[in-house]
């Protein structure tokens, strides 16, 4: 397979692998697998180009690569086209990712991770399981993993600009790809107009050695939002679950079948660290930690269900190839607290693969650079991103309140700030970065329950609520037909429908603000609405007793339930009692 023609990398057109905006061109950049072995095998690196149709289209496009390593990029083509409507948008995959060839997937290590969660063991035993999965993956892939590292990924960016014929462009990286994009800018100064580094991962940061500290510091930042005891509660949660792991049944991400996992405190801390990446999840993390510290293991269900997809969102062969060459060699992997399983497992893979460390050098560019970071980011914290940004000769740093990882995906103000910078690198943020989009949930504001989350997954569990509301409607109709003679039915119907209306209004208010909150609980006032059902039940029982006493000697024939007020009231009372049992058990 040719890797270049007269020094120019080859482009191959190929149908777009996912849905993209009309007029988008997709294909492969064909380059050497290892540029130090130019006559060796070639790789195909997926890309997409969306041509702007704006009348005043700018000549220099934006080129984007996702982080990870090994996160997909092409699916964001439309999102980025909306963000930069006046520019061409070029999206480049990483070599070895899902839409490149070869694809370095690694289900063997994913299965090994799941096995350690199903049957937790000592750290040494778990490392052995992961190492065996890593060896099986490498044997199956059968490629020279030394060609899959940051230096080669950065060179792909430079080669793509030249192959597409752009004189210069604007580089946009997020998380891990801030390293490759900054390296590309340093290697291609004439072709670089500006650089955006979202959630900056400096080359000098020891990511594994800092991981536990970065997480605990993010939790500490949340303590300033009305949770002064949160760090202590976090430690209590980790200690409790390390002694007595939580048992959670979720879906196996590889097979889709149910799987039961045992989550230790270290495991849960790892999952919370991943959850803190999402701005919508950040507000509920304090109540989650607080509830788990008190033994509310049921609150883990939404996080466990979401965590599974994270194990299949990356091509872990590529992820570990990069991490083992560019990140792991500079880390000591000293024991830390909490002991995050991502650190333990990555160390086991790197020990098994024994890849040589790639030369580490801090890339520098004279181009204008915007570095943005999230206030609660536990992965690329502003503690290290901000000073690294200030060390660049022409960079500025902006922190966004209430945001975790990947600012442009979580913050509208972040997207506006990035777009304004690319349009004019001297432009100030067009919005207030200190204004968080979502409020952190304060103590006593939320009643902890996963009832709404369960109802979303299993709508049939709402049957008692639906039957109660239907009965209330019938009672209201009967009462309105003859309000003087059937006042109890009217009162009971009003009570039931008021409960339903107040509950719906409370939940809708949460949905408008941040629907993710409903995965952990409901507004604290909602359980008290049950008093309306109790009032309706009392009125209904009183009416049934009164009707039965007044007509004790009367017999009813067929269809008697419809002609016997006592029987009708008793039926309504049974439904209300069943609803109240469901209400209090679920809430």
N, C-alpha and C positions, 0 to 999 in steps of 0.2 A: 504494500500500500504506500503510495508516495506521500511524503510529509510536507513537501513544499515544491514549488516550481520557481527556479531562479531566486531562491531566497524568500519568496512570498508564500506564506501558508495557504493551503488549499481550503476553499469553502465548498461544501456540498449542501445543496438544498435538500430539505427533508420535510415531510408534513409535520405540522405542529402537533406535539404529543398531548396537549391539553387545550382547553378552550381559550382562545385569545381574541383580541379585537379584530374586526375585519381589516384586511390589508396588511396583516403582520406576516413577515417572512421568517421562516424557521429553517434551521439547518445545522450543520456541524462545521466546526473549525478543526481541520486535520493537521496535527502537529506531532513532533516526536514524543514518545513516551518519556524519554530522558534526553534532554538537549545536549548532555555531555556524551551521548551515544547516538548521534544523528542518523546513523544507518540502521538503528535498531527498530523495534516495533513502533507503530504510530498509535495515537489515541484520537478519538473523535469527541470533541467538546461541544455540547449542545448550546445553541444560541437562538435568540429571537430578536427581530428588529421591527419596531412599530414606527412607521413613518407618520409624522404629524401632518395633518391637513390644514393647520391654521394658516391664515393668510400671511401673518408676520412671523413665520417659522424661523426660529434661531438656527444658525448654521451648526453650532456645536451641540451634539446630543448629550444625554445622560446615559451612562453605562452602569448597570447595577449587577451585583452578585450577592446572593444570600450568605448567611453565616453558617454556623454549625460547629465544625466543618460538616459538609455534605447535606445541607438543607437545599431544597429545590428552589429554583429562581424563576423559571419560565411561567409558573402559575401566577406570578405577580405582575405580568406584563400589563394587563388592563388596569390594575390598581395604580401602577406607576404612570401609565399614559394619562390617567385622570389627574394625577399629581403634577405632571409636567406637560400640559396640553400644547405648549408652543415649541416643543422640542421633539426630535426623534428620541425614542427610548430603545436602548439596546440592553438586553438581558442576557447575561452569560452564566451558564451552569459551571460548576466546578468539574474538572476532569474526574471521572470515576463516579459521578453522581447518577441519579436515577435516569436522567435524560441525556446521558453521555455514554460512550462505548469505549472500553468495557464498563459495565456497571458493577461497582464493588459493593454489592449487598452482602450482608453477613447474618443471616437468620440463625446461624449456629451460636453466635454470642448472645443474641436476643433470647434464644431458648435457654441458654445457660443462666442468664440473669433471672429469667422467670423461675428456673429450677431453684435458685438460691432463695427466692422469695417464698416459694411454696414450702420449702424445707430449709429454714435458716440453720446455719451451722457456725462453727468457729471460723474466724477470718481466713485461716489457712486452708480449711476445707473449701470455702467458697472460692478462694483464688484458684484452687485446683480445678474446680468445675468450669470456671471462666477460661482458664488456660487451655483446657481440653477443647472447649468450643472454639477458641481462637485458632488453635492449631488446625482443626477441621476446616475452618473457614479459609485459612490461607492455602491449605492444600487444594481445596476445591477451586479457588480463584486462579491459582497458577500464574500470577503475573508478578512482575518485578515491582514491588510496592515502593521502591526507592524513587520511582517516577511520580509519586503522588505526595507532594509536599508543597509548602507555601511558595517557594521560589519558582517552581514550575507553573503553579496556578497564576502567580503574578505575571509571568511571561506570557501566558495565554491571553491575558487582558491586552497587553501591548501588541501581540500579534494580531488580535482581532481588529484593533483599530486600523492597523496598516492594511489588513485584508479587505476591510469594508471601505477603505479610502477616505476616512475622515481625517482632516488635518489636525484636529484636536477635539477633546471632549471633556466632560465632567465626570469624575469618578465618584461612585456612591457605594459604600460598603457598610455592613451592619454586623456587629459582634465579631466573630472570627474573621470575616472578610474585610474588616477594617485593616487587618495586617496585610492581606494580599493586595488590597487597593492602594495602601500607602506605599508598599514596595513597588507596585506598578507605576505610581506617580514618580517615585525616585528614579526608576529605570527609564522613564519616558518623559523627561521634563518638557520637551518641545510639544508633546501631544497632550499635555495636561493643562486645562484651563483652571479647574478648581477641584476640590476634594471635599466630600462629605463623609464623616466618620460617625456613624450612629452606634452608641454603646461601644466605645473604643476599647480594644484589647491591645495594649502596648506590647511590643515584642519583649520587653524586659520584665513583664509581670509573670511571677511564678503562680500560675493559675491553680494548680492542684494544692500547693502548699498554703495558698491563701483562701481556699474554698470555704472551709469551716468558719474562718474569721469573717469573710465577706457576708456569709449568711447571718451569723449572729449580730453583725453590725447593722444589717438591714432590719432585723427584728428590733434592734435597739432604736433605730430611727422611728419605727412605728410606735414605740413606747411614748414618744412625744405627742401622740394624737389621742391622749386621754387614757393611756394604758401604762401607767408608771411601773407596774409590776410585771410587764410582759416578758422581759428577759428571764426573770426568775420562774415565771410560769412556763416558758419555753424549756428551760432546764428540767423542770418538774415533769413536763410531758415526755421529754426524751428519756429520763430516768425510769418513769413508770412503764413506758412501752418497751424499753429494753429488758425490764424484768418480766413483763407480761405482754407479749406482742398482741396486736389487734388482729383478729381474723376477719377477712373481708372476701366476699365472693364477687368476682367481676368477670369480664370477658377476656379470654386469652387473645391477645392482639394478632397472633399468628394463625390461630384456627377458628376464632370466633366462638368457641365453646366456653361454657362456664369454667372458671378456675378459682380455687380458693388459695389465697396468699396469707402469709403471716408477716405482718409489718412491725418491725422493731422500732424503737424510738429513733435510731439512726436512719432507718428507711423512711420514716415519716418526715424527719427533718429534710431529707433529700427531696421528697415529693413537695414539701412546702417551699423549698428553695426554687424548684421548677415553677410552682404556682405563682410565686412572687414576680415572675417575669411579666405576667399579664396585668395590665392596669386595672381591668375590671375585677380581678381576683384580689388585688391588694387590699381593698377595704374590708374584706371579710377575714383576712388572715389573723388579726388579733382575736376575734371571737372564736375562730377555729382553734387556735392554740389554747385559749382559755378553757374551752369546752373539753378538749382532749386532755388537758391537765387534770380535769375533774372526772375523767373516765368515760366521756361521751364518744366512744369509738365509732358509733353510727355515723358521725360527721365525716368520717373518712371516705364514705361511699362515693360521693361526687368526685373527689380527687383521685381515688383509685380508678374509677371509670375513665377519667380524662388522661391519667398517666399512661395507660396502655398504648394509646395512639402515639405517644412520644417515642416509644420503643420501635416503631415502624416508620417514623417520619424522616429518618436519616438512613443513608447507606453506610452502615457501620464499618464496613471494610475500608472505605475512604476515610471516615471519621478517625478511625484508629491509626491508619497509615500516617495521616497528618499529625495527630496528637503525639504519636510515638516518636516521630522524627523532629517535630518543631517545638513541642511543649514539654513532654515528659523528661527529656534529658537534663533540663535545668532545675528540676524539682527534687527535693529530698524525700518526699512521701513520708514524713515523720508522722507518728500517730497524732490525731487531732480529735477534738470533741466539738460537735458530733462527728462520727466517722461516716462520711457520706459515701453511699455505695457507688456513686459514679467514680469517685477517686479510687476506691478499692478495686473496682472492676477494670478501670482503664490501666491501672498499674499492672494488674494480672495479664492483660492482653499484651502490653508493651514488653513485659518480662518474657512472655512466650514468643513474641515475634522477633525480638532482638534486632530491630532495625537500627542503623547508624544514625546518630543525631545529626540534623542538618545544621549548617553554620548559622548562628543567630547574629543578626545585625539590626540595629535600630534604623529603619529607613527614614529619610528626611527629604522633604520637598519644599521648594520655595513658593509653590503655588498657594493661593489662598485656601485655607482649610477651616471648615466648620466642624467642631466636635460637639455632639449633643449626647446627653446622658439622662437617665432616669433617677429620681430621688431614691427609690427603693430597689434599685437593681442589685441583686445579689451575685450576679455573674460577672459583670464588668462595672464595678462600683465607681462612683464619681471620685472616691478617695484616691484611686490610682489613675483614672481617666483624665481628671482635670490637670494635675501636674504634668502628665505626659503631653497633653495638648499645649500647655504653656511652654514646653520645651521646643515645640516646633516654631520655626522662625516667623510664620505668617498665619497663625491659627488663633481662633477664639473658641471659648467653651461656653455652652449654655446648658444649665440643668433645668429639667422640667419636673414640676411638683406632681406628686401622685402617680408617677409613672414608674414601671419596672424596667424591663428589657425591651430593646427595639422600639425606640421612641416613635418612629414614623408609622409603625403599625398601631400604636396605642393612643397617640395624641394628635388631635386636629391642629392644635397650636404648633406641635412639632413639625407636622407636614407643611404648614404655612411658612414656618421659619426656614425650613430647608429649601422650599421652592423659592422664597424671596432671596436667599443667599445665592442660589445658582443663577438667578436672574441678575443679581448685582451683589458680588461678594462683600461690598461695603455696607449693604443694607442692614438696618437694625431689625430685630424680631418684630413682626407686624402684630403680635399678640402678647399677652402676659404669660411668660413661662412659669411664673410662680403661682398661677391659678390652676388648681387641680380640677380635673373633669369630674372626679368622683370623691365623695367624702368617705373617710375611714369610719366604719361603724363603731360608735362609742359604746361603752358599757351600758347595759340595761336598755339599749335601743332595740335589740333584736331578741326574739324568743327562739331559742335554738330548736330546730326540727328539720328533718329532711322530707317532711310530708309532701311539700310542693314538688321537690325533685323526684320523689317516687311516683307522684301522680303524673308527672310529665312522661315518665318512662312506662308507667302502667296505668293508663287512664281509667281502667275499670275500677280502680280503688276509689274513685270519686262517686261511685254509685250511691252510697248512703247520703252524700251531700245532695246529689241530684234528686233523689227520691224525697228528701226533706223539703227542698225548694218547691218541687211539684206539689207536694201536699199543702205547703203554705199558700201556693197560688189558688188551689181549690178552696181552702178555708177562706181566703180573702174574697173569692168570688161568691161563695155561699153567704158570707157575712154581709157583703155589699148588697146582695139581693134583698135581704130582710134584716137590716142592721139592728133593729130593736129586739127582735126575737132571737137573733143569732149573733149577739154581741161577742160571746166567747170565741166563736170561729173567726170573727173579724179581728179580734185582738191577737189570737194565735197566728193568723196569717200575716198580720202586720209585723209581729215579732220575728217570724221566720224570714220574711223578705227583707226586713231591716238588717238582720244578721247577714244575709247573703250580700246585700248591697254594701254594707260597711266592709265586709271581707274583700269583696271584689275591688272596692275603691282603694283599700289599703295595699292590696297586691299590685294594682295598676300603678299606684304611686311609686312603688319599688321598681317595677318594670321600666317606667319612664326614666328613673334615675340610674339604675344599674340592676338588670334582671339577674345577674349572677348571684346577687345577695340571697335570692330565694333558694339557692342550693343549700344554704346553711340555716335559714330560718325565715320567720315572718315578723312583721312589726310587733313590738311587745304588747300592743293593745289588742291584737287579734284574738288571743285565747279568751279574753274577757267578754268578747262578743257572745260567747257561749251562754252567758247569763240570760240573753234574750231567748234562747231556745229553752232554757229552764223555765222562764216565765211563761212562754207559750205552752210548755208541757203542763205546768201547774194549772193554767186556765182550762186547758183541754180536759184534764182529769176531773177537775171540778165540774165542768159541763157534763161530762159522761156520767158522773155520780148523780148529778141532779136529774138528768134525763132518765136514768135507770130507775131512780126512786119514784119519779112521777109516773112511770109507765111500767111498773113492775109486773102488773097483771096482764099486760097486753102481749099477745102472741103475733108474731109476724110470719108470713108464709114465704114462698119463694121470692128471692130478691129482697129479703128483709133488711139486709145491710143498708140498702139505699133508703129504706123507709124508717129505719130505726136510728134516731139521732145518737142514742147511747153507743150502739155498735160502731157508728161512724166516728164518734169521738174517740172511742177506744182504739180503733185502727190508727187514727192520727197520732194518738199518744204512743202507741207501740213504735210507729215510725220515728217519732221525735226521740223516744228513749234510745232506739237503736242508733240514731244519728249522734246523740250526745255521747254514747259509748265510743263510737268511732272518732268523734271530735277530740275527746280527751285522751284516747289511746294514741292518736296520731300526732296531736299537738303537745 
